[in-house]
Amino acid sequence: MNLEADARAWLAYAEADRRSAYNAMRADDYRDVALHCQQAVEKLLKAAIVQQTGRRPPYEHSFWKLWKHISGVTCPPDIEEALAALNPHYFLSRYPIVDIEYDLEAAREMIERMEQVWQWLTESVNLPTE
C-alpha cells in the first residue's frame, strides 16, 4: 500500500508534529513551536484529503490550496482565522525572510490555534483518531 494514500499515515505524521510543538514549547524553542504547529495542521489537512479521496494529497504547503481539495465542509470564520495565523509559518519559521521574533506568547497562541483546527477538522471530516 502507498502510505501517501493512507489517511492514518498522514495522521501519524501530523500527531508527531503536534507532539514536537509541545516538546519545543517545553524547551523554550518558540521558532520550532511555529514550524511544528504549521506542519501538524498541514498534514492534518492532507489526511482529510486522503480520507475523502483515497488518493495522495497534492504537494502543497498552502492551507488555502489544500482546503480546496476538501469537500462537504464549510470552514467557519474562527477556523479560517486560525488557519490564516498558522499558514505563513511554513516559511517564516524556516528561512530568514523577515526578522520575526518568536516569543512565549506567540508560541502559546500558535498551539491554541493548532488545537482549535485539530479538534474541529478531525470531527468535521470524521478522521480516525486511533
GUVODREN-561453 format. One line per field, with one value per residue: x, y negated, z negated of N, C-alpha, C, O, CB in turn; residue number from 1. Coordinates in steps of 0.02 Angstrom, whole numbers, plus 50000, padded with zeros to 5 digits. Glycine has a CB too. Layout:
n.xx = (X,...) $
n.yy = (Y,...) $
n.zz = (Z,...) $
ca.xx = (X,...) $
ca.yy = (Y,...) $
ca.zz = (Z,...) $
c.xx = (X,...) $
c.yy = (Y,...) $
c.zz = (Z,...) $
o.xx = (X,...) $
o.yy = (Y,...) $
o.zz = (Z,...) $
cb.xx = (X,...) $
cb.yy = (Y,...) $
cb.zz = (Z,...) $
num = (NUM,...) $
% end
This chain:
n.xx = (50042,50022,50088,50067,49938,49863,49762,49780,49919,49957,49895,49970,50094,50056,50019,50144,50210,50128,50156,50291,50282,50237,50345,50446,50397,50412,50550,50576,50593,50536,50526,50529,50411,50319,50348,50315,50181,50123,50158,50092,49957,49955,49982,49873,49769,49804,49782,49643,49609,49654,49573,49449,49467,49545,49664,49835,49882,49898,50061,50091,50096,50018,49883,49762,49757,49762,49643,49546,49533,49456,49298,49122,49123,49108,49212,49218,49222,49310,49397,49451,49522,49615,49684,49737,49824,49920,49967,50075,50191,50260,50358,50408,50460,50564,50654,50763,50675,50601,50632,50577,50513,50496,50406,50357,50220,50174,50200,50116,49992,49998,49997,49872,49790,49824,49771,49638,49604,49636,49544,49420,49432,49459,49339,49246,49273,49273,49394,49498,49537,49612) $
n.yy = (50059,49888,49771,49634,49623,49657,49615,49633,49641,49510,49446,49498,49438,49305,49304,49328,49208,49124,49167,49133,48994,48966,49018,48930,48814,48839,48836,48705,48665,48572,48541,48667,48715,48642,48692,48830,48826,48772,48873,48984,48950,48937,49071,49131,49076,49137,49270,49266,49242,49361,49451,49419,49436,49547,49541,49487,49335,49166,49099,48978,48830,48725,48687,48642,48683,48820,48836,48821,48947,49018,49076,49041,48980,48833,48703,48625,48451,48434,48540,48516,48402,48455,48541,48446,48379,48476,48524,48448,48484,48592,48546,48431,48478,48554,48495,48354,48242,48132,48030,48102,48112,48241,48277,48324,48292,48287,48419,48491,48448,48502,48640,48650,48615,48717,48828,48794,48800,48933,49006,48965,49001,49141,49188,49137,49195,49325,49395,49534,49572,49662) $
n.zz = (50000,50038,49936,49941,49982,49874,49748,49611,49598,49632,49526,49419,49442,49431,49296,49239,49269,49195,49063,49063,49067,48939,48866,48909,48854,48717,48715,48734,48866,48972,49108,49167,49114,49191,49320,49306,49267,49382,49473,49419,49439,49579,49618,49561,49637,49757,49723,49712,49845,49906,49836,49890,50029,50056,50120,50148,50071,50137,50179,50086,49986,49946,49847,49895,50029,50009,49938,50037,50089,50003,49975,49945,49821,49731,49692,49540,49482,49368,49380,49505,49471,49380,49466,49554,49469,49440,49563,49634,49568,49615,49700,49632,49511,49549,49637,49661,49700,49656,49513,49381,49220,49115,48973,48805,48788,48922,48960,48875,48924,49054,49027,48967,49076,49166,49097,49096,49234,49254,49171,49227,49365,49363,49311,49403,49528,49497,49460,49425,49257,49189) $
ca.xx = (50000,50056,50074,50043,49866,49836,49746,49810,49990,49961,49878,50027,50144,50028,50024,50215,50224,50091,50197,50353,50266,50236,50414,50482,50372,50447,50621,50578,50614,50473,50527,50509,50339,50284,50357,50280,50109,50104,50164,50038,49895,49963,49975,49803,49731,49819,49746,49573,49604,49660,49513,49393,49479,49582,49723,49889,49866,49944,50123,50073,50102,49967,49822,49704,49757,49743,49572,49504,49526,49413,49229,49067,49133,49117,49260,49191,49268,49363,49446,49487,49568,49669,49724,49773,49877,49972,49990,50139,50249,50299,50417,50435,50498,50618,50700,50770,50639,50591,50656,50518,50530,50451,50411,50312,50150,50159,50201,50053,49938,50002,49974,49800,49759,49833,49723,49571,49595,49639,49480,49367,49440,49451,49268,49208,49282,49273,49460,49508,49579,49655) $
ca.yy = (50000,49824,49735,49566,49627,49685,49560,49647,49624,49438,49428,49514,49386,49244,49311,49320,49136,49096,49181,49094,48925,48963,49028,48868,48766,48855,48818,48633,48657,48547,48546,48736,48720,48616,48739,48893,48813,48766,48938,49028,48932,48955,49144,49147,49061,49189,49330,49256,49252,49433,49482,49408,49454,49609,49529,49446,49263,49127,49074,48908,48808,48675,48714,48623,48728,48887,48835,48829,49019,49048,49061,49054,48948,48760,48681,48567,48394,48442,48588,48479,48358,48497,48562,48387,48364,48528,48538,48420,48506,48641,48510,48383,48511,48595,48457,48284,48199,48070,48036,48113,48133,48290,48275,48369,48275,48309,48492,48514,48435,48550,48705,48645,48616,48784,48871,48774,48829,49006,49031,48952,49039,49213,49202,49118,49242,49394,49426,49585,49548,49717) $
ca.zz = (50000,50041,49873,49955,49992,49813,49702,49545,49602,49627,49457,49375,49452,49401,49224,49221,49268,49139,49004,49069,49049,48865,48844,48922,48804,48654,48723,48749,48936,48999,49181,49183,49100,49250,49375,49295,49269,49453,49505,49393,49473,49650,49625,49544,49698,49807,49700,49730,49918,49918,49808,49935,50099,50063,50161,50120,50073,50179,50150,50075,49916,49932,49818,49938,50087,49984,49918,50097,50104,49953,49995,49900,49756,49735,49642,49504,49477,49318,49406,49557,49436,49354,49524,49579,49421,49442,49631,49657,49529,49653,49724,49584,49458,49578,49678,49639,49748,49618,49445,49339,49152,49085,48901,48769,48804,48991,48960,48843,48971,49109,49002,48958,49142,49193,49064,49120,49300,49246,49145,49274,49427,49351,49302,49463,49585,49470,49465,49373,49202,49165) $
c.xx = (50044,50039,50049,49967,49831,49825,49778,49884,49999,49944,49936,50082,50121,50034,50096,50234,50188,50131,50261,50341,50267,50307,50455,50460,50407,50520,50630,50605,50553,50470,50506,50436,50300,50288,50313,50204,50085,50106,50110,49973,49899,49951,49904,49758,49742,49786,49672,49562,49606,49598,49455,49404,49511,49645,49774,49869,49916,50008,50114,50079,50049,49904,49762,49701,49739,49668,49526,49492,49481,49341,49179,49073,49144,49161,49231,49244,49324,49416,49485,49540,49628,49715,49767,49832,49935,50005,50059,50200,50287,50363,50449,50477,50559,50672,50705,50740,50627,50616,50595,50541,50477,50461,50358,50239,50130,50156,50137,49994,49939,49979,49899,49764,49766,49781,49652,49557,49592,49571,49425,49372,49431,49378,49229,49214,49288,49340,49467,49555,49624,49681) $
c.yy = (49938,49784,49665,49565,49659,49629,49571,49630,49548,49414,49443,49461,49320,49246,49304,49246,49102,49107,49140,49020,48917,48973,48964,48814,48777,48835,48744,48619,48636,48548,48617,48749,48699,48666,48801,48883,48808,48834,48987,49014,48950,49030,49167,49133,49115,49255,49325,49267,49326,49470,49477,49437,49523,49603,49486,49373,49226,49107,48998,48892,48757,48708,48700,48668,48799,48889,48846,48902,49054,49027,49074,49022,48873,48739,48620,48513,48404,48491,48556,48434,48397,48521,48504,48370,48413,48536,48510,48448,48564,48608,48467,48417,48548,48554,48385,48235,48131,48083,48041,48140,48181,48289,48321,48355,48299,48385,48520,48504,48485,48619,48704,48650,48685,48831,48856,48805,48905,49035,49023,48997,49114,49231,49190,49166,49314,49429,49478,49560,49602,49757) $
c.zz = (50000,49978,49885,49966,49931,49762,49634,49544,49596,49556,49408,49382,49423,49326,49200,49220,49211,49073,49005,49052,48973,48836,48853,48872,48737,48656,48737,48820,48976,49075,49202,49165,49162,49308,49365,49291,49341,49486,49482,49430,49547,49660,49606,49603,49751,49787,49720,49805,49935,49894,49858,50005,50108,50105,50124,50124,50117,50141,50143,50001,49897,49905,49863,49999,50067,49968,49978,50115,50054,49969,49939,49831,49767,49676,49606,49495,49426,49341,49463,49526,49409,49411,49551,49534,49427,49511,49649,49621,49561,49677,49670,49530,49484,49613,49653,49689,49716,49547,49399,49272,49127,49010,48870,48786,48874,48995,48930,48890,49029,49087,48993,49026,49174,49163,49085,49188,49294,49224,49197,49336,49417,49343,49366,49521,49561,49478,49409,49319,49174,49223) $
o.xx = (50096,49981,50012,49936,49776,49873,49800,49910,50043,49976,49948,50112,50160,50053,50109,50269,50214,50138,50282,50385,50293,50325,50495,50501,50429,50550,50686,50636,50522,50415,50468,50404,50254,50238,50278,50166,50034,50060,50085,49938,49850,49915,49880,49713,49695,49764,49643,49513,49565,49574,49417,49357,49504,49676,49758,49843,49969,50007,50128,50068,50036,49875,49718,49646,49704,49635,49473,49446,49469,49326,49192,49033,49186,49148,49222,49304,49381,49475,49545,49596,49685,49776,49825,49884,49993,50064,50100,50257,50340,50417,50510,50525,50601,50729,50656,50774,50641,50621,50565,50583,50419,50516,50319,50200,50077,50113,50108,49951,49886,49944,49865,49714,49719,49750,49611,49503,49551,49545,49387,49323,49399,49356,49184,49167,49306,49343,49444,49606,49671,49718) $
o.yy = (49935,49765,49638,49512,49685,49599,49523,49608,49524,49368,49404,49442,49282,49197,49276,49224,49055,49060,49114,48988,48869,48941,48946,48774,48729,48820,48721,48568,48677,48554,48625,48790,48734,48682,48822,48928,48836,48852,49027,49060,48975,49050,49216,49172,49136,49293,49375,49297,49350,49516,49524,49459,49553,49653,49452,49351,49252,49100,48960,48936,48747,48752,48742,48688,48834,48938,48876,48917,49114,48968,49112,49037,48854,48756,48568,48527,48384,48483,48566,48428,48375,48521,48513,48348,48394,48554,48547,48436,48583,48638,48467,48387,48570,48577,48358,48192,48079,48141,47990,48184,48162,48298,48353,48402,48327,48412,48568,48548,48509,48654,48753,48685,48709,48870,48902,48834,48937,49081,49070,49027,49147,49284,49228,49176,49359,49487,49467,49529,49586,49805) $
o.zz = (49967,49969,49843,49961,49937,49737,49602,49492,49560,49530,49362,49332,49395,49294,49147,49175,49181,49034,48953,49023,48946,48788,48809,48850,48705,48604,48749,48831,49010,49103,49251,49197,49183,49340,49411,49309,49359,49523,49522,49450,49575,49705,49633,49619,49785,49831,49741,49825,49973,49927,49867,50038,50161,50124,50074,50175,50133,50080,50190,49958,49837,49938,49869,50019,50103,49983,49971,50153,50060,49976,49893,49787,49808,49618,49637,49499,49439,49324,49469,49552,49414,49404,49567,49558,49419,49515,49677,49643,49537,49674,49662,49506,49445,49619,49626,49715,49746,49525,49381,49268,49118,48985,48906,48798,48883,49029,48956,48895,49050,49124,49011,49032,49206,49199,49092,49198,49327,49255,49209,49357,49457,49367,49383,49558,49600,49499,49353,49334,49137,49213) $
cb.xx = (49953,50037,50137,50079,49850,49884,49670,49799,50022,49913,49816,50055,50161,49954,49996,50260,50203,50021,50215,50382,50198,50188,50447,50469,50296,50440,50651,50622,50645,50462,50597,50554,50319,50315,50430,50304,50092,50152,50233,50029,49879,50034,50027,49781,49750,49895,49753,49550,49661,49724,49493,49379,49523,49537,49703,49955,49866,49909,50187,50001,50171,49952,49809,49709,49826,49784,49556,49538,49594,49433,49210,49059,49194,49048,49329,49165,49230,49333,49411,49437,49532,49640,49679,49726,49851,49942,49941,50138,50227,50258,50398,50378,50453,50589,50678,50844,50571,50515,50702,50467,50538,50463,50401,50322,50139,50213,50262,50040,49943,50074,50009,49782,49790,49904,49729,49566,49652,49694,49462,49367,49508,49491,49239,49229,49344,49220,49516,49536,49535,49616) $
cb.yy = (50000,49785,49733,49537,49668,49740,49552,49720,49650,49404,49466,49585,49378,49235,49380,49359,49104,49129,49256,49099,48904,49017,49086,48843,48771,48929,48859,48596,48724,48478,48529,48785,48676,48549,48760,48926,48747,48717,48967,49018,48857,48935,49180,49107,48992,49199,49339,49186,49214,49461,49450,49335,49403,49661,49494,49459,49234,49063,49092,48894,48779,48634,48684,48549,48727,48905,48769,48793,49052,49025,49101,49126,48981,48723,48664,48589,48333,48465,48653,48437,48321,48558,48590,48327,48363,48594,48511,48346,48526,48670,48467,48345,48559,48643,48457,48267,48231,48048,47976,48162,48072,48362,48202,48362,48199,48283,48518,48475,48363,48554,48722,48578,48563,48809,48864,48696,48808,49025,48994,48879,49025,49235,49158,49050,49223,49435,49372,49650,49520,49764) $
cb.zz = (49939,50106,49831,50016,50056,49785,49694,49525,49667,49678,49435,49393,49527,49422,49202,49271,49335,49133,49000,49140,49077,48836,48882,48994,48796,48638,48779,48698,48964,48974,49209,49147,49038,49272,49382,49231,49230,49489,49492,49317,49464,49675,49582,49482,49725,49813,49624,49710,49954,49884,49741,49941,50130,50093,50228,50159,50002,50205,50194,50101,49904,49995,49748,49959,50123,49922,49884,50156,50105,49880,50057,49892,49717,49733,49674,49435,49460,49251,49431,49599,49379,49316,49580,49585,49350,49421,49679,49648,49460,49713,49783,49551,49420,49626,49751,49628,49770,49617,49424,49373,49105,49114,48875,48694,48798,49040,48923,48777,48999,49135,48935,48923,49187,49178,48988,49124,49348,49195,49081,49295,49457,49289,49246,49485,49625,49504,49459,49404,49147,49117) $
num = (1,2,3,4,5,6,7,8,9,10,11,12,13,14,15,16,17,18,19,20,21,22,23,24,25,26,27,28,29,30,31,32,33,34,35,36,37,38,39,40,41,42,43,44,45,46,47,48,49,50,51,52,53,54,55,56,57,58,59,60,61,62,63,64,65,66,67,68,69,70,71,72,73,74,75,76,77,78,79,80,81,82,83,84,85,86,87,88,89,90,91,92,93,94,95,96,97,98,99,100,101,102,103,104,105,106,107,108,109,110,111,112,113,114,115,116,117,118,119,120,121,122,123,124,125,126,127,128,129,130) $
% end
